[in-house]
């Protein structure tokens, strides 16, 4: 799988940027890191569709937890699980940068975070287009840790998808995904149009209590 375009704006958001002018030298560093990541990192992703049955996925023991995600999936007859990762090389790149130059490591971390979001956006967009062509509709992408969906469900999603064997993604006992630049998520498939939440912290059930509330415009997942 090739790396998609990585929006500079998204990398800036992960640095806490709020729309102020960016120094040319800093912009040049970010653009150079984006080019390096696109050249060296090979992302991997896996998606599977399931029938929804009694708030769970048929044929599995997985049941999404949390009022927010359950409300999103309520009108859906099917759900899609997604797992994506930037792979072990991205982990090594970040560890080397952290050992050599903390400032550069901070920039690289933001670029890698933007990169995994871009990978998920591309997978979601392709699925959405396929469903639209068949007259069906896709909900938002909802990840464990967003709203009131427990982080522990990342490991459950990986187990259902066989993500360790398929894409090399595991989850530690403490809930940390390895490689760290990875995402798990669930989306619902409906026969009728579904309302999609506006992006941003204002739409999140954790507003006011989230440690990541830094004012950035967030993408779900």
C-alpha positions in Angstrom: 0.0 0.0 0.0 1.3 3.4 -0.9 1.3 6.4 1.4 -1.4 9.0 0.5 -0.8 12.7 0.5 -0.2 14.0 4.0 -1.8 17.5 4.5 0.6 20.0 6.0 -2.4 21.6 7.8 -3.1 18.3 9.6 0.5 17.9 10.8 0.3 21.5 12.1 -2.9 20.7 13.9 -1.1 17.8 15.7 1.4 20.4 16.8 -1.3 22.5 18.4 -1.5 25.1 15.6 -4.4 27.5 15.7 -4.2 29.3 12.4 -1.3 31.7 13.1 1.4 32.3 10.5 4.0 29.5 10.4 7.7 30.5 10.1 9.2 29.5 6.7 12.0 27.5 8.3 9.5 25.4 10.3 7.3 24.9 7.3 10.3 23.7 5.3 11.2 21.1 8.1 7.6 19.8 8.1 7.5 19.5 4.3 10.8 17.7 4.3 9.6 15.2 6.9 6.4 14.6 5.0 8.4 13.8 1.9 10.6 11.4 3.9 7.6 9.6 5.4 5.9 9.3 2.1 9.0 7.8 0.6 10.0 5.4 3.4 6.8 4.4 5.2 4.5 1.7 3.8 1.1 1.7 5.6 -1.1 -1.3 5.9 -4.8 -1.6 6.6 -7.6 -4.2 6.9 -11.4 -3.8 6.8 -14.2 -6.3 7.3 -18.0 -6.0 7.1 -20.3 -7.6 9.6 -24.0 -7.9 10.1 -25.3 -6.1 13.3 -27.2 -8.3 15.6 -28.4 -7.3 19.0 -25.9 -4.5 19.3 -23.0 -6.9 18.4 -21.3 -8.1 15.3 -22.7 -11.4 14.1 -20.2 -14.2 14.3 -18.0 -12.4 16.9 -18.1 -11.6 20.6 -17.5 -7.9 19.8 -20.1 -5.4 20.9 -19.3 -1.7 20.7 -19.5 0.0 24.1 -20.5 3.5 24.9 -23.6 5.5 24.4 -22.1 7.6 21.6 -21.0 4.8 19.3 -24.2 2.8 20.0 -26.3 5.8 19.0 -24.3 6.2 15.8 -24.8 2.5 14.9 -28.5 2.3 16.0 -30.0 2.7 12.5 -27.4 0.4 10.8 -27.8 -3.2 9.7 -24.1 -3.7 9.1 -20.8 -2.4 10.5 -17.3 -2.2 9.3 -14.2 -2.7 11.5 -11.0 -1.0 10.4 -7.4 -1.3 11.6 -4.5 0.6 10.0 -0.9 1.1 10.9 2.2 2.8 9.6 4.2 -0.2 10.4 7.4 -1.0 12.4 9.6 1.3 10.3 7.7 4.4 11.4 8.3 3.3 15.0 12.0 3.0 14.4 12.1 6.4 12.7 10.4 8.0 15.7 12.6 6.2 18.3 15.8 7.4 16.5 14.6 10.9 16.3 13.7 11.0 20.0 17.2 9.8 20.8 18.9 12.3 18.5 16.9 15.5 18.4 13.8 16.1 20.6 12.6 19.1 18.5 12.8 17.1 15.3 11.1 14.1 17.0 8.2 16.4 17.9 7.7 17.4 14.3 8.1 13.8 13.1 5.5 12.6 15.6 3.0 15.2 14.3 3.7 14.2 10.6 3.3 10.5 11.4 0.0 11.2 13.2 -1.2 13.1 10.2 -0.1 10.2 8.0 -2.1 7.5 9.8 -5.1 9.8 9.6 -4.6 10.2 5.9 -4.4 6.4 5.5 -7.7 6.0 7.4 -9.4 8.8 5.4 -8.4 7.1 2.2 -9.8 3.8 3.3 -13.0 5.4 4.5 -13.4 7.4 1.3 -13.1 4.4 -0.9 -15.6 2.4 1.1 -18.0 5.4 1.1 -17.8 5.8 -2.6 -18.4 2.1 -3.2 -21.5 2.2 -0.9 -22.8 5.4 -2.5 -22.7 3.7 -5.9 -25.0 1.0 -4.5 -27.4 3.5 -2.8 -26.2 2.8 0.7 -24.7 5.1 3.3 -21.7 5.1 5.7 -21.6 6.7 9.2 -18.7 8.5 10.7 -15.5 6.7 11.6 -15.5 6.1 15.4 -12.4 4.9 17.3 -12.0 3.6 20.8 -11.0 6.5 23.0 -13.3 8.9 21.2 -16.3 10.0 23.2 -17.1 7.3 25.8 -16.0 4.3 23.7 -13.4 2.5 25.9 -9.8 2.3 24.7 -9.7 -1.4 25.6 -11.9 -2.0 22.5 -8.9 -1.4 20.2 -7.5 -4.7 21.3 -10.9 -6.4 20.7 -11.1 -5.0 17.2 -7.6 -6.2 16.4 -8.5 -9.7 17.7 -11.7 -9.8 15.5 -9.7 -8.7 12.4 -6.7 -10.9 13.1 -4.7 -7.7 12.8 -1.4 -9.1 14.2 -1.1 -11.6 11.4 -2.7 -9.4 8.7 -0.9 -6.1 9.2 1.5 -6.6 12.1 -0.6 -4.6 14.6 -0.9 -5.7 18.2 -2.2 -4.1 21.4 -0.3 -4.3 24.7 -2.0 -5.3 28.0 -2.0 -1.6 28.9 -3.9 -0.8 25.7 -1.0 0.7 23.8 -1.1 -0.1 20.1 2.2 -1.4 18.6 3.3 0.2 16.3 2.0 3.4 18.0 1.0 5.1 14.8 -2.0 2.9 14.3 -5.8 3.3 14.4 -8.7 1.0 15.0 -12.3 2.1 14.2 -15.9 1.1 13.5 -18.3 2.5 10.9 -21.9 1.7 10.3 -23.7 0.9 7.0 -27.3 2.1 6.6 -30.0 1.9 3.9 -31.1 5.5 4.6 -29.1 8.7 4.9 -27.4 9.2 8.2 -26.6 12.4 10.0 -22.8 12.9 10.3 -21.5 14.8 13.3 -19.7 18.1 12.7 -15.9 17.7 13.1 -14.2 19.2 16.1 -14.1 19.0 19.9 -17.5 20.6 20.3 -19.2 17.4 19.0 -17.4 15.0 21.4 -19.0 13.7 24.5 -15.7 14.1 26.3 -15.7 17.9 25.8 -14.2 19.7 28.8 -12.6 16.5 30.3 -10.3 15.3 27.5 -6.6 15.7 27.9 -6.2 16.3 24.2 -8.5 19.4 24.2 -6.1 21.8 22.6 -8.4 23.6 20.2 -7.4 21.7 17.1 -10.0 20.7 14.5 -10.1 16.9 15.0 -11.1 14.2 12.6 -12.9 11.3 14.2 -10.9 8.0 14.2 
